[in-house]
Amino acid sequence: MAILDKPFATSGAAGEGIELSIIIPARNEQAKIARDVAAAGDFLQQAGLAGEILVADDGSDDGTANAAWNAASCLPAGMVQVLRGEISRGKGHAVRRGISATRGRWVMFADSGTCVPFDNALAGLKLLQTGECELALGSRKLPGSDIVIPQIFSRRIFAGLFRWLIHRLLDLPRELTDTQCGFKLFNGDCARELFSRCQSDGFLFDLEIILLATHAGYRIKEFPVTWRCDRDSRISLTRTPLSVLRELWQLSRRMRSISFLQRQISHPKRQGSK
């Protein structure tokens, strides 16, 4: 396994032979990350996919990196990389750093804790491979979704208020049912391009990616997932609302600025599925 610590650098063309790159962002996930890495590796092998797993460590101060290292020793050499950040800069930053290091024809990220089984990715991959879209988003709200362990009541209230707010402040596609499910797949070149332009370091990076993709003319589809709530979530209901409101206001101002959009996407072009 390789441990990387390098600045962002868009890799450009997909690496030869890598079909799927899996990014797992992690912040103090020592108790979970080994299971995540093992599950991702099992999925790649059972699905017959040539792939890579990138653990994007967001400045963890526990044994997250070592636990990932130990799990990687049970998988084929070179399958796992750990990208370590010296300080915590947010989930969005960690995912962006992971995406920039990928080589896969297809790219996905999945939250630590294996809230969605990795084999659910096959439905998203099918959408990408058949050219139906460039972004395939897992959704907990579609018919066919299965909620095994629901969120606690207070988090459901927070999630409902959040959905109400973002649809009033942001020009999101109305047909999308779930913007925040941490299980998203992309055309690889599309992902590397979009994330190189994303500025959100925190909780709202998903929204910025969706907005950038929409303005660039990329097609977005959703697919149902099986999901179980991680009751050990790092989202704090006492700290998160204020930071989310601040991020949301900043994102809203950026995305409403025509000059921002022209600067970020000067030549909108849809990425092909090839």
Summary of the structure (lengths in Angstrom):
residues: 274
radius of gyration: 17.4
end to end distance: 29.1
largest distance: 49.7
contacts: 900
relative contact order: 0.16
helix: 39%
strand: 18%
